[in-house]
Each structure stands twice: as structure tokens, then as C-alpha cells.
Amino acid sequence: MGSFDIKSLIANIEKVIVGKTETVKLLLVGLLTDGHILIEDVPGTGKTMMSLALAKSVSGDFKRIQFTPDLLPSDVTGGHVYNPKTGDFDFKKGPIFTNLLLADEVNRTTPRTQSALLECMQERTVTLDGKTFHLPSPFMVVATQNPIEHQGTYPLPEAQIDRFLLKISMGYLTAQEEMAVVSTQKVRHPIETLPSVASLADILSLQETVKNIAISEQVMKYIVDLVYATRTKEDIKLGASPRASIALMKASSAWAFLEGRDYVVPEDVAQLLPFVLKHRVNMHPKALVAGKTADLAVREILAAVPIP
């Protein structure tokens, strides 16, 4: 299963991120499937630090954009700058040209700038004035957002939300875990001395390995049945698209690999389903008033669809 041991990458990130093994593994699911991750949580729970720990653990290029209401699309993609020596306009690459982009507080910027990320995330290219520029490989966006109720946030458009493989959250630590975090930072932050343990070649090789994880026809049918059920559930106004089925298949394959298997079992699919689906379904206003969340609807689907 490849010469590089993924466990060493998990252990390295956990030097910085305490007590969040599942969250760290979900972040790696994005990396292993060439997908993007959306982390939603209140400020101060370690969203940015986890992305930084991943970036430092993999010897690739890392850029961070702090999204603000006055950020322009060209601040993300770059643009043409006048060169007085040649009299021409040269293309100056923006921070999107990197291996890992941390899009911090992505929902604080305007829809126009959010949409600048769309082509980059889906096609892995930037098109300006009819010219297409390719982004490096691997390329991954880890976006953080504060919950929508927070002041000064713009909801992400549906087309943008659908580009994220998984939506995860950090959650608070237990008192014991928080004690460990506080004591390790008395002298210096562990991120400062975090070594790189994986090369870009390692990651590209692991991505190929994950593509070859076996999925039986019954498990594939289970994936499609689960996603299809979002389109017929009465509490859901808009169900998940076929892109969700593809995302669930890829994510389940990566999870199986992280669990040390070269085949997917239904439990992998069930484990990943909430993270793949909860940002892709739109609840009916009536259901929301009754206190039903997308998370709850997805868990009901999981209980209702028979396991193969």
C-alpha cells in the first residue's frame, strides 16, 4: 500500500492538534482524494492551526488568504501588471498558485470574490483574458468559515458549497485535552518546530493508491441509494446532486485506506456520509422551523436505507 506510511503524517499533525484524530483523518481524506475541505466552527477552535500543521507536514507550497469584504477576485487569482521595461502587461500569479491554500473566513468576502475560487477548485485552472494557467499538483483548498449567524458573513453560493468534498468542524476540547494544549504552549507553539514528514511525490503516490481501492457493486449501490434518498425526503427542499455520490465514493475509498484496508466496507460509507452530505442538502423552511437540521435529516436517511 505505498512505501510512505500515512500514520506518520497523522502523528505529526497530532503534535499540534490534540484529541482530534477523526478530524485530522477527515482533513487527510481531502488530501488523498484531491478534494477540498470546508471547516466551520466558532473562532479559536484551531481551524487555521490544523491547516497550517498539514501544510508544514507536507513539503509543498502553502499560501493563506484572509478573506475580507474588500478582497477582489484578482487578489486571489492574480492579474496582469504593466511592465515599464517591455511596455507589456505581465501576468503576476496570485496566492491561488500553491499546493495548499488556506482560505481563512471564506464567508466574510463578497460573492464575486468567492466565485473567483470556483474555477480554481473545479478545473484546477485560472483563465484571464482568454489565457488559461494551470495550478500546481497536488492542489487543495482548506476553507474556514464562521457559522452564518456571526456578523459580517455572506452565505456561500450553492455552486461553491458543492465544490467542497467534506464539511467538518473542530468542536471544543475536553478539559483534560485543553490542559495538555495550554501546557505545551507555555514556552513556544509546537507548530514552530513541526518537521515535514511527506513529500509532494508521496502525496501524489498515495492519491493513486486510493484510486485503486476496491468498491463492490453492492457498496456502490448503497452510496447511490443514500444520496438518492435526499431527493425524495420530504424535509429536504433540494437534494444532493450526482457530484455528492462521486464525493462519497472517493471519500469512502480514502477512509478505507486510512483504516488500513484496500477495499471499502459499508461502515466507511456510513462514517463519511454526514460530512459529505450535510452541506449539500437544502432543508424546507417548515422543517427548519420545526428544529430539523441537515445533520439530523442525513442521520435519518442513514437509519432508513438498508445496509448491504
N, C-alpha and C positions, 0 to 999 in steps of 0.2 A: 504493500500500500504506500509506495513512495518512500524515499530514503529519509526525508525530513520528518521529524516527529512533531505532530501538531500539539501534543501535550506540553512540549517545552514552550510553545508560544502562549498557551493558556496560562501556564505557571508564571511566565514573565509578566503578563498583563496583571495577574493577580498580586504581584508585588506592590502594585499601585492601587488596584481596585479590590477592596476586601469584601468577602462574603457575597459576591455576586457572580458565582460560577455560571449559572444559567444565562445571565445577561451577557457575560463575556462570550459564551459559546454562541449565543444568538448573533452577536456582532460578527463573529467569525463565519457564521453561515453566510452573511452578506459577502464577506471577502472571498469565500470558497466558491460562490456561485456567480461572482462578478456582478453582484447586486448592490443596491443602495439601502441604507438603514435610516429610519426616522426615529429619533429618541424624544419622547415627550415626557416632561416632568417639570416640577417646580424648580426654580433656581437653587443652586447649591447642593444638588444631589450627586454630582460627579459626572454629568453627561460629557462635558468638554474634556475632563481629565481622562475618561475611558478612551475617547477618540485619540487623544494625544499619546496614551500608553500604547495603543495599537500602532500608531504611526512610528513611534520610536522603536517598537519591537520588530518592525519590518523595515529593512534598509531602503525604503523608497523615498520619493519626494513628497513632502507634506506641506499643504498650504491651509490657511484658515481665513475665512471671510466673516467678519462680524456684520450681520445684516441689520441695516438701519433704514428708516423711512426715506432717506435721501440718496440711498445707493442706486446707481444707474446700471443698466444691463452691461455697458462697456466696462464697468468696474469688476464685473465677473468674467466676461469673455476676453477682454482686451479690445483693442481697436487700432485704427490707422493713425499714426503720428507723423507730422510733417518733418522731413529731414532736410535742413537747410543746405547741407553739403551737396546732396544729389538733386534737390528740388522735387523729390518724390515723397509719397506717403508710405512709410514702412509699417508693417504690421507688428504691433507690440503685444505679446501674449499676456493675457490676464491670469489671475491666480487659478483659474479652472484647469490650466495645463499642469497637472500634477498627478501623482498616483493616488493620494488620499486627500480629499478635500473635506474640511470641516466647515459646514455651512451653519454657523452659530446663530441661533434665534432666527431661523429662516422665515418665520411668520411675522417678523417685525418689518419686513420690507414690502414694497408695493407689488401688486400682481404682475406689473410689467417686468420688474426685475426678477421676480420668481420664475416667470416664463422663460427668461434667458437660460435658466438651468435645464429646461425641458429637453431641448435638442441634445444638449451635452450628456444628459443622463440616459437618454434612449439610444441615440445614434452614435454616441462617443465622438461627435464631431462638432466643430464650430463653423458656421457659414457666415461670412461677412462680405458684402459687396460681390456676391456671386462666387467667391472663392471658399473652398472647404479646407479646413485644417483638422487633422486627426489628433485626438487626445492620446496620451501615453497609455500603455497597458502594463499591469492592471490599472483600472481607474474606478475609484469608489467614492461615492458621496455619503458622508455621515452627517445628517442634518439634525440639529436640535431645535425643539420648539417648546415654548412655554404653553401651558394649557390656554385654550381660546378665551377663557373668561378673563385672562390677565389684560391689563390696559395696554393699548397701543399695538394690538396684534391684528393681522389680516388673515382670515382663514385661507388655507392653501387651496387652489383650484383642484377640482376632482381629477383632471388630467395629470396634474403634478403629483397628487397623493398616490395615484395608481402606479407611478414610476418607482415607488419605494417597495422593495421586496418585503420588508418587515417593519412593523411599528412596535417599538419596545419602550419600556420605561424602567427607570432605575429603582425607584422606591426608597424609603428611608432604611437606614441600617438598624440592627438591634442595638441595644445599649452596649452590649459586650463588643460588637464589631466597631461601634463608634469609638469606644475606648481604645481599641487597637489602632484605629486610624489617627486619633489625636496623639497617641504616644509616639507613633512612628514619625510624626511631622514636627517633633519638638526641636530637632536640630536642623534638618533640611527635608524637603519634599522628596520622597523616593523616586519621583519622575526624573529628577535631575541626574541621577546616576543609572537610569534604566538602560541596559545594553540592547543592541539589536541582535535578535536570535534567528531571523529568517531573511533570506534574500528575495528579490523580486522573482528570480528564477524558481525558487522553492514554491512561491505562491502560485505562479503560472502552472507549475507541475502538479500541484495539489488540485487546482481547478480542473485540470484534465482528468485526474483520478476520480473526482466527484462526478464528472460527466459519465463515467463508466460504471457508476454504482447501479446494480441491477434493481429493476422495479417490475414486479409481476403484473399480469393483466388485471388480477383481482384488486391489487393495491391501486393501480392506475384508475380503475373504475370507481373505487372508494373516493379517490381525490376528486374526480369529476362529479360524483354524486353529492359530495359535501358542498362543493362550490355551486352546483346547480340548485341545491336546496335554498340558497339565499335568494333565488329569483322567484321562488314560489311561496316564501314565508310571508304571512300577512302583515307582520310588524315591520317588514323591510320594504321601503318605498323603491329603492334602487339596489338591485342585487349586484354581485361581483361579476366582472367580465371574464372571458376566457383567459385573459392575462393572469388572473388570480390562480387558475388551475395550473398554469405553467410555473408560476411562482411557488405554489405549494409543492409541485413535483420537484423543483430544483432545491427548495429549502429542506424537504424531507430527505433528499439524497445526501445533502451536506450534513444533516443531523445524524443520519445513519453512519456516515464516515467518522464524525466526531465521537460516536459511540463505539467505534472500532469494528463496524460491520461493512461488508461490501454489497449489501442488499438492504432494501427498505422494508420495514415491517409497519403494519397499520398504526402501531403506537407512535412511530416517528411522525406520521401524518397528523395524528390527534394532538401531539405535543406542539406542533408548529402552527396548527390551524388558527388559533386565536390571533397570533402575531401576523399572519398573512392576511386574514380577513377583516379584522375589526376596523381598519381604516378604509376598507374598500366598500363597505355597505352603508347605505343611507337609510336611517330609520324614519318611519312615518311620524309626523308631528304628534299624532294621537298616542303612539307608543311611547314617545319621549315624555309626554305629559304624565303618562301612567308610570313613569320611572324606569322604563326599559332602556337599557343601553345596548350599543352594538356588541359589546363584550358578552352580555347576557344572551342576546339573540344567537350569537355564534356558538355559545356553550349549549344552548338548547338544540341547535342543529346537530352538534356533535353527539348529544344524547339520543337524538331521534334516528340518525342514519345508521343502519346496521353495520357492524364491523365485520369485514370478511374473515 
